[in-house]
Amino acid sequence: MWIIVFIVAVLFVLGSALLLLRSAKIPRIPNNAKAQPYEDDDE
């Protein structure tokens, strides 16, 4: 019985960690953001 509870808890932790990693990799750039020119563009 305790093994089943432990396995479910481990799967829940792994699933939530993977979900957080997946959502953290998606860049959220606002639509009004514009590219800034570099200081060394004249070279």
Summary of the structure (lengths in Angstrom):
residues: 43
radius of gyration: 21.5
end to end distance: 69.4
largest distance: 69.6
contacts: 50
relative contact order: 0.08
helix: 56%
strand: 0%
